[in-house]
Amino acid sequence: MNRVRVKLNEVRQRPDTHYKGPAKAGHYVQLAKAGHYVQREAAIRCKLSPMKAFKDKTMSKNLSVDRRGFLKSAAVTGAAALISGAGAAGESAAQQSGPAGSGTAPTLPREVDPSGEVDVLTTDRPGGDFMVDVIKKLNIDYVAANPGSSFRGIHESIVNYGGNKAPEFITCCHEESSVAMAHGYYKIEGKPMAVLCHGTVGLQHASMGIYNAYCDRVPVYVLAGNTIDATMRRPGVEWDHSVQDAAAMVRDYTKWDDLPASLPHFAESAVRAYKIAMTPPMMPVLVVIDGGLQEDPISPEITARLRIPRLTLTSPPQGDSAAVAEAARLLANAVNPVIVADRAARTPAGMKQLIELAETLQAPVVDQGGRMNFPSRHPLNHTDGGRALIANADVILGLELTDFWGTVDAFRDSLVRSSRAIIKTGTKLISITAGDLYVKGNYQDFQRYPEVDLAIAADAEATLPSLIEAVKRQINADRKRVLQERGGKLADTHHRAFDRSRADAAYAWDASPISTARLSAELWAQIKNEDWSLVSEMGGVSRWPMRLWTFDKYYQFIGGSGGAGVGYGAPASVGAALANKKYGRLSVSIQNDGDFMYAPGVWWTAAHHQIPLLAVMHNNRAYHQEVMHLQRMAGRHNRGITRASIGTTIESPNIDYAKVAQGFGVHAEGPITDPKELGPAIKRAVEVVKRGEPALIDVVTQPR
């Protein structure tokens, strides 16, 4: 049985032909007919002239005859019949359709099986096109994905129907990297980036990235492909990659999910998901998109129902006015107030408001680093001395704290674990957090229960303006003078702390492996005159950048990962660099070696999409935190620490990260062990990044 693919101008419903799916002009059909009459029959059924059908490129391709088919036909009809059959394609339309105006159908050759089957092969408007319209309406600029067949329909619609622009398809080599890229992107751009995941296996790969975003309260917009109708699944692997309830595996750490049953349903769910994700506390959302819904033609009856709902974002919840007034009274009259911020600043406005509150109160700020909350060189920034300030405080204001209990209590990790409060008796604790509005039970990211005196369940950034005004009303001229004196003392303490940090950084300046302080200082020397953005964490290098650099813009730091899942750092940096690209900012990261190896393919993504990023490796050749844990266990068990490297180090052989990066098409140098070579190498890499390309410097470093 030969299959013929021809363009369909009109399909006549006839009792001897079966049609699968709707058909209209512009569709392609597949005709199953026997023998050498297939070409002529296809043309007749589609009301095409045989000559036009013969000249059609697609039909000509599918009418090629292999050797076995040729010999079989020749044995039955002879070569002359084959030649005459082919010649029939050159007859005029009038000859084929009978006398002019007769309206009679042509007589079919006797050998043709009248039960031929017609399959519709194309459509001008699949469901995926409408899905792209919805995504465009949500103003989503990028969609990151490792390609998968369960979303092949919307993938094709994005790149062809949507023109691969807003959203642009970002090719990733791992689903966890796709989600982490979207995570980092939001930290800079302040709006979601979409992620496409392939069925069961893709969503399982993505789950760690989704969990990080959930713990970090970041709105990642996930679309997961799936084939719901079991009778429509392709035999084999599509069954393994399909699932009855795809969202079940990540439901405990997403804010909302849905499985749309129709395109109008998808439009509502897509808009609702965006709105829910962007309402504090922000979290990932998931919409499962059925393969059939993506690929099937949009029928006329559905077309009439298609519309995209208007997106109206929810105003963030603000604190109750009476509670805000009480908080202002406590803060304004405190002798030693302390402000502690973690995920307080959602936007640049939040950072400005926190500065205004601190300056109004002349109160020290401890920035726990979940976001870029407060300028590093501001005289009221006392992050490094925060523990002592908290112990001496009489009022503590916590803004979106991940762990208020851990802020005011000390935990002892010993053979018998214990804890104790570090604050004075009678210290008033004020909490403002949207976290109190949404708590799930299975995953315990909400930490120990904090016993606070005033709990305001509201978004901290949205509440700051009213709190600032309430504080100002509490401060008279005499009180303002007292606060200014306090501010002067705090400024002196801040400057002395900065001088100590610079002196501490000079220790082991010429050591090899290179100290993390010198790595940070050499990087700062090359970028300080640029419009830069640090798109990585800094805990692994003892927070030296925050201690030595000048952070005063919101986009200059993206905070932590949330769930501390290794493998976040590299792709989050690439995602943040993608967001910085259109602003012309110099994105830099301090890249941990263990994190690099989780999914190094993201460096190919950076090279392929020309995402400018400077990565300086913190290559201590170990999962050093785990080295320290093993040392602690060995010491606790009286066994010595000499074997703590087993299972925790990355050596024998040492990994050449420069060669790995070069293999992905990234400019790379190293490994560098001589500290004198570090500055010039970073300078060369900066020039590469300023040309619009990624670059990596492999630096062999001390542990922390």
Secondary structure, 3 states (H helix, E strand, C coil): CEEEEEEECCCCCCCCEEEECCCCCCEEEEEEECHHHHHHHHHHHCCCCHHHHHHCHHHHHHCCCCHHHHHHHHHHHHHHHHHHHHHHHHCCHHHHHCCCCCCCCCCCCCCCCCCEEEEECCCCCEHHHHHHHHHHHCCCCEEEECCCHHHHHHHHHHHHHCCCCCCEEEECCCHHHHHHHHHHHHHHHCCCCEEEEEHHHHHHHHHHHHHHHHHCCCCCEEEEEECCCHHHCCCCHHHHCCCCCHHHHCHHHCCEEECCCCHHHHHHHHHHHHHHHCCCCCCCEEEEEEHHHHHCECCHHHHCCCCCCCCCCCCCCCCCHHHHHHHHHHHHCCCCEEEEECCCCCCHHHHHHHHHHHHHHCCCEEECCCCCCCCCCCCCECCCCHHHHHHHCCEEEEECCCCHHHHHEEEECCCCCEEEECCCCCCEEEEEEHHHHCCCCCCCCCCCCCCCCEEEECCHHHHHHHHHHHHHHHCCHHHHHHHHHHHHHHHHHHHHHHHHHHHHHCCCCCCCCECHHHHHHHHHHHHCCCCEEECCCCHHHCCHHHHHCCCCCHHHECCCCCCCCCCCHHHHHHHHHHHHHCCCCEEEEEEEHHHHCCCCCHHHHHHHCCCCCEEEEEECCECHHHHHHHHHHHHHCCCCCCCCCCCCECCCCCCCHHHHHHHCCCEEEEEECCHHHHHHHHHHHHHHHHCCCCEEEEEEECCC
